[in-house]
Amino acid sequence: IVYTGFLNKKISDLDSLIWNQKMISKLLNPNLNEMCFVTGLFLDASQAGWFEYGYLYQTDVYNHLTFPRWTFEYFYTPDDTLWLTCLRSLKVDLIDVRKYSPQTTVDSFILMGWGNWATPSVWYGQKIYWDDIRLTGYADYDVGVKGILSGDSVWKSTAYTPTARIKNFGRKVADSFLVIGQIEGGSGVVYADTLTWSLTADTEDTVSFKEFKPSDAANYTLTVSTVMTPDESDEDDVMSKTLYGSGIEEQPIPQALNLDVISLQVGEGVLRVSYSLPLGEQGTISLYDPTGRRSENLRVKGEGKVSFKSGLASGVYFIRLETEKMSVTKKTLLLR
């Protein structure tokens, strides 16, 4: 059973109901059978006289089933049913045919399946949307990636440990599944690590992969994924983030110096910064690309603002303000 409540939509605001379904006949598999499938709406559930309305699909072998509690339309399908796409006009069915008021509220949406023999009502790959928003069903088997915890900066030849948060979103124990960490660079996959994990129902855990040491200061893409069979939802199985490589590191700001990025002219690739030096001192402000190569150098004194050249490409940049006695370096990300 997959159920969601509190939709709070009037029938007059609804257009159609579309769903895909697959029923498995005993004639196809003696050990696995689903004999009917229900798609239903709960109408005016907050009222004393609330009612339910739905559609019932049955295999021909089991067309004797009746559910008097529901007001169904019945549809009979062949014994060897594969995937069917079902499209219904809710305004026609509920207003024109059933004569419900256009102001009737649809409170909830429910999907149900009935089966017998060895395994009842098995769900695979369920995906439910309401107003283009994914609704989470009551999955039995569903593991996924909840978040990537490790940072977004990597330094040349410095160890970086990919770390992620994974979760068992299902109601059943995930006895054994794979958690895969993969890093891609300009030459393709440059790193991969696979862990075997297990989680009890509705629990989460933190996983750490083996260390990764970049060979250069390029940008990379870290992807963490889970693999389990069966897995009833594939949309939470993969998560990625960009790792910005660098040949130099950000430094803390000495009390006597001040350096701030004040604006980015994104369309023109212009970078502007403000600075402050101790009274009477002179210094330089330099711009470095992610590899640590200096691309521009400006002489400054006192306090003020400077602009670096236009046409900068997207990426991580470092700005260094230095005098004879001290220096400060700040990192900034330019996206165009």
C-alpha positions as CSV (number, residue, x, y, z in Angstrom):
1,I,0.0,0.0,0.0
2,V,1.3,3.4,-0.9
3,Y,-0.6,6.3,0.6
4,T,-0.3,10.1,0.9
5,G,-2.6,12.4,2.8
6,F,-3.6,16.1,3.0
7,L,-3.5,16.9,-0.7
8,N,-6.3,19.5,-0.3
9,K,-7.2,19.8,-3.9
10,K,-10.7,20.5,-5.2
11,I,-12.0,18.4,-8.0
12,S,-12.4,21.5,-10.1
13,D,-8.6,22.0,-9.9
14,L,-7.8,18.6,-11.2
15,D,-7.5,17.5,-14.8
16,S,-6.4,13.9,-15.1
17,L,-5.0,10.9,-13.3
18,I,-2.2,8.9,-15.0
19,W,-0.5,5.9,-13.7
20,N,1.4,2.8,-14.9
21,Q,0.9,-0.6,-13.5
22,K,1.9,-4.2,-13.9
23,M,0.1,-7.2,-12.6
24,I,1.8,-10.6,-12.4
25,S,-0.4,-13.6,-13.2
26,K,-0.1,-17.0,-11.6
27,L,0.0,-18.4,-15.2
28,L,3.3,-16.6,-15.7
29,N,4.8,-17.5,-12.3
30,P,3.2,-20.1,-10.1
31,N,5.0,-18.7,-7.0
32,L,4.1,-15.0,-7.5
33,N,0.7,-13.6,-8.3
34,E,-1.1,-10.3,-8.1
35,M,-4.8,-10.5,-8.7
36,C,-5.9,-6.9,-8.5
37,F,-4.7,-3.3,-8.3
38,V,-6.5,-0.3,-6.9
39,T,-6.0,3.4,-7.5
40,G,-8.2,5.4,-5.1
41,L,-9.0,8.9,-3.9
42,F,-10.3,9.9,-0.5
43,L,-12.8,12.6,-0.9
44,D,-13.9,15.1,1.9
45,A,-12.2,12.9,4.5
46,S,-12.6,15.6,7.1
47,Q,-16.4,15.4,6.9
48,A,-18.6,13.0,8.7
49,G,-20.0,11.5,5.5
50,W,-16.7,11.2,3.7
51,F,-16.4,8.7,0.9
52,E,-13.9,6.9,-1.3
53,Y,-13.7,6.6,-5.0
54,G,-11.3,4.5,-7.1
55,Y,-10.4,2.3,-10.1
56,L,-10.0,-1.4,-9.8
57,Y,-8.0,-3.5,-12.3
58,Q,-8.3,-7.3,-12.1
59,T,-7.0,-10.3,-14.1
60,D,-9.8,-12.1,-15.9
61,V,-9.2,-15.2,-13.7
62,Y,-10.2,-13.3,-10.6
63,N,-13.0,-11.1,-11.9
64,H,-15.3,-12.4,-9.1
65,L,-13.7,-10.0,-6.6
66,T,-15.9,-7.2,-5.2
67,F,-15.2,-4.5,-2.6
68,P,-18.6,-3.0,-1.6
69,R,-16.9,-0.5,0.7
70,W,-15.5,1.3,-2.4
71,T,-17.3,2.9,-5.3
72,F,-15.2,1.4,-8.1
73,E,-15.1,1.3,-11.8
74,Y,-13.9,-2.2,-12.8
75,F,-11.5,-2.9,-15.6
76,Y,-10.5,-6.4,-16.6
77,T,-7.1,-7.2,-18.1
78,P,-5.6,-10.2,-19.8
79,D,-3.9,-12.9,-17.7
80,D,-0.5,-12.0,-19.2
81,T,-0.7,-8.3,-18.4
82,L,2.6,-6.4,-18.7
83,W,2.9,-2.7,-18.2
84,L,-0.3,-0.7,-18.8
85,T,-0.6,3.1,-18.9
86,C,-4.0,4.2,-17.5
87,L,-5.3,7.7,-18.1
88,R,-8.6,9.0,-16.6
89,S,-10.2,12.4,-16.7
90,L,-11.1,13.1,-13.1
91,K,-13.5,16.0,-14.0
92,V,-15.5,13.6,-16.3
93,D,-15.5,10.7,-13.9
94,L,-16.2,12.6,-10.7
95,I,-18.3,15.6,-11.8
96,D,-20.1,14.5,-15.0
97,V,-20.5,10.8,-14.3
98,R,-20.6,10.5,-10.5
99,K,-22.2,14.0,-10.0
100,Y,-19.9,15.1,-7.2
101,S,-19.7,18.8,-6.5
102,P,-16.7,20.6,-8.2
103,Q,-15.9,21.9,-4.7
104,T,-15.4,18.4,-3.3
105,T,-11.9,18.2,-1.8
106,V,-9.6,15.4,-2.7
107,D,-7.8,14.8,0.6
108,S,-5.7,11.7,0.0
109,F,-4.4,9.4,-2.7
110,I,-3.9,5.7,-2.3
111,L,-2.5,2.8,-4.3
112,M,-3.1,-0.8,-3.3
113,G,-2.4,-4.2,-4.6
114,W,-3.8,-7.6,-3.7
115,G,-2.1,-10.9,-4.2
116,N,-2.0,-14.4,-2.9
117,W,-0.1,-17.6,-3.0
118,A,3.6,-17.2,-2.1
119,T,4.0,-13.4,-2.2
120,P,1.3,-10.8,-1.9
121,S,1.4,-7.4,-3.6
122,V,5.0,-7.0,-4.7
123,W,6.0,-3.5,-5.7
124,Y,8.9,-2.6,-7.9
125,G,10.2,0.9,-8.8
126,Q,7.2,2.8,-7.5
127,K,7.2,6.5,-8.4
128,I,4.3,8.7,-7.4
129,Y,4.0,12.4,-8.2
130,W,1.5,15.1,-7.1
131,D,1.7,18.4,-8.9
132,D,5.1,17.3,-10.2
133,I,6.3,16.7,-6.6
134,R,7.7,13.2,-5.8
135,L,5.7,11.6,-3.0
136,T,7.5,9.0,-0.9
137,G,5.6,5.7,-0.5
138,Y,5.9,3.1,2.1
139,A,8.7,1.1,0.4
140,D,9.9,-2.1,1.9
141,Y,13.3,-2.0,0.1
142,D,14.9,1.4,-0.5
143,V,18.4,2.5,0.3
144,G,20.0,5.7,-0.9
145,V,22.5,8.5,-0.4
146,K,21.3,11.2,2.0
147,G,24.3,13.6,1.6
148,I,28.0,14.0,0.8
149,L,29.7,15.2,3.9
150,S,33.3,15.7,2.7
151,G,34.4,19.2,1.5
152,D,34.5,20.6,-2.0
153,S,38.2,21.5,-2.2
154,V,41.1,19.1,-3.0
155,W,44.8,20.0,-2.9
156,K,47.4,18.5,-5.1
157,S,49.1,15.4,-3.5
158,T,47.1,16.0,-0.3
159,A,44.9,13.1,1.0
160,Y,41.1,13.7,0.6
161,T,38.7,11.2,2.2
162,P,35.3,11.0,0.5
163,T,32.6,10.7,3.2
164,A,28.8,10.4,2.7
165,R,25.6,9.8,4.7
166,I,23.5,6.8,3.6
167,K,20.1,5.7,4.7
168,N,17.8,2.8,4.6
169,F,14.5,4.5,3.7
170,G,12.6,1.2,3.6
171,R,10.6,-0.8,6.2
172,K,12.7,-4.0,5.8
173,V,16.3,-4.8,6.7
174,A,18.8,-4.1,4.0
175,D,21.0,-7.1,4.7
176,S,23.7,-6.4,2.1
177,F,24.1,-3.6,-0.4
178,L,27.0,-1.7,-2.1
179,V,28.1,1.8,-1.5
180,I,30.3,3.1,-4.4
181,G,32.5,6.2,-4.4
182,Q,33.9,7.3,-7.7
183,I,35.9,10.4,-8.8
184,E,36.1,11.6,-12.4
185,G,38.6,14.0,-13.9
186,G,39.5,15.2,-17.3
187,S,40.9,11.8,-18.3
188,G,37.9,9.8,-17.0
189,V,37.5,7.8,-13.8
190,V,40.6,8.4,-11.6
191,Y,39.4,6.8,-8.4
192,A,36.9,4.2,-7.3
193,D,36.1,2.4,-4.0
194,T,33.3,0.0,-3.2
195,L,32.0,-0.8,0.3
196,T,29.6,-3.6,1.4
197,W,27.1,-2.3,3.9
198,S,23.9,-3.3,5.8
199,L,21.3,-1.2,7.6
200,T,18.2,-2.0,9.7
201,A,14.9,-0.4,8.7
202,D,14.7,3.4,8.8
203,T,18.3,3.9,9.9
204,E,21.2,5.8,8.5
205,D,25.0,5.7,8.8
206,T,28.2,7.6,7.7
207,V,30.6,5.9,5.3
208,S,34.2,6.9,4.6
209,F,36.0,5.6,1.5
210,K,39.7,5.2,1.0
211,E,41.9,8.3,0.6
212,F,42.3,10.0,-2.8
213,K,45.4,12.1,-3.6
214,P,45.0,14.3,-6.7
215,S,47.9,14.2,-9.2
216,D,47.3,17.8,-10.3
217,A,45.2,20.8,-9.4
218,A,42.3,20.1,-11.7
219,N,38.6,20.0,-10.8
220,Y,37.0,16.7,-10.2
221,T,33.5,15.2,-9.8
222,L,32.8,13.0,-6.8
223,T,29.8,10.6,-7.2
224,V,28.4,8.4,-4.4
225,S,25.8,5.7,-5.2
226,T,24.1,2.7,-3.7
227,V,23.2,-0.6,-5.4
228,M,20.7,-3.1,-4.0
229,T,18.3,-5.6,-5.5
230,P,15.4,-5.1,-5.2
231,D,15.4,-1.3,-4.6
232,E,11.9,0.3,-5.0
233,S,13.2,3.9,-5.6
234,D,16.1,4.8,-7.8
235,E,15.9,8.6,-7.4
236,D,17.9,8.6,-4.1
237,D,20.5,6.2,-5.2
238,V,23.1,8.7,-6.7
239,M,24.5,12.0,-5.5
240,S,27.4,14.1,-7.0
241,K,29.4,17.2,-6.2
242,T,32.2,19.1,-7.8
243,L,35.6,19.1,-6.1
244,Y,37.6,22.2,-6.9
245,G,41.3,21.5,-7.1
246,S,44.1,23.9,-6.1
247,G,47.8,24.2,-6.0
248,I,47.8,26.7,-3.1
249,E,45.8,27.0,0.2
250,E,43.8,29.7,1.9
251,Q,45.6,31.4,4.8
252,P,44.2,33.1,7.9
253,I,43.9,36.8,8.0
254,P,46.5,38.7,10.2
255,Q,44.9,41.3,12.4
256,A,46.7,44.2,10.7
257,L,45.5,43.2,7.2
258,N,42.1,43.1,5.6
259,L,41.1,41.5,2.3
260,D,37.6,41.0,1.0
261,V,35.9,40.1,-2.3
262,I,33.3,42.8,-2.8
263,S,31.8,42.0,-6.2
264,L,31.9,39.6,-9.1
265,Q,30.9,40.8,-12.6
266,V,29.7,37.4,-13.7
267,G,29.0,38.2,-17.3
268,E,32.4,40.0,-17.9
269,G,34.5,37.8,-15.6
270,V,35.6,40.7,-13.5
271,L,36.8,40.3,-9.9
272,R,36.8,43.2,-7.5
273,V,38.3,43.2,-4.0
274,S,38.8,45.6,-1.1
275,Y,42.0,45.8,1.0
276,S,43.4,47.5,4.0
277,L,47.1,47.8,5.1
278,P,48.7,49.3,8.2
279,L,49.2,53.1,8.0
280,G,52.0,54.0,5.6
281,E,52.8,50.4,4.5
282,Q,52.9,49.3,0.9
283,G,52.2,45.8,-0.5
284,T,51.0,43.8,-3.5
285,I,47.7,42.1,-4.4
286,S,48.1,39.0,-6.6
287,L,45.6,36.8,-8.4
288,Y,46.4,33.1,-8.7
289,D,44.6,30.4,-10.7
290,P,43.8,27.0,-9.2
291,T,47.2,25.6,-10.1
292,G,49.0,28.3,-8.1
293,R,50.2,30.3,-11.1
294,R,50.1,34.0,-10.6
295,S,48.2,35.7,-13.4
296,E,48.1,39.4,-12.2
297,N,50.0,41.5,-9.7
298,L,49.0,45.0,-8.4
299,R,50.9,47.4,-6.2
300,V,48.7,48.9,-3.4
301,K,49.0,51.2,-0.4
302,G,46.8,52.2,2.6
303,E,43.3,51.0,1.8
304,G,41.0,50.9,-1.2
305,K,39.6,48.7,-4.0
306,V,41.1,47.1,-7.0
307,S,39.7,45.2,-10.0
308,F,41.3,42.2,-11.7
309,K,41.2,41.8,-15.5
310,S,38.0,40.8,-17.3
311,G,37.5,37.5,-19.1
312,L,38.2,35.2,-16.2
313,A,36.9,31.7,-16.7
314,S,34.7,29.9,-14.2
315,G,36.6,28.3,-11.4
316,V,38.4,28.7,-8.1
317,Y,40.8,31.7,-7.7
318,F,43.1,32.8,-4.9
319,I,43.8,36.4,-4.0
320,R,47.0,37.2,-1.9
321,L,47.7,40.5,-0.1
322,E,51.2,40.7,1.2
323,T,53.7,43.1,2.7
324,E,57.3,42.6,3.7
325,K,56.3,41.2,7.1
326,M,53.0,39.4,6.5
327,S,50.5,38.1,4.0
328,V,47.0,36.8,3.7
329,T,45.4,34.6,1.0
330,K,41.6,34.2,0.3
331,K,39.8,31.8,-2.0
332,T,36.8,32.7,-4.2
333,L,34.7,30.8,-6.7
334,L,33.7,32.5,-9.9
335,L,30.8,31.0,-11.8
336,R,29.9,32.3,-15.3
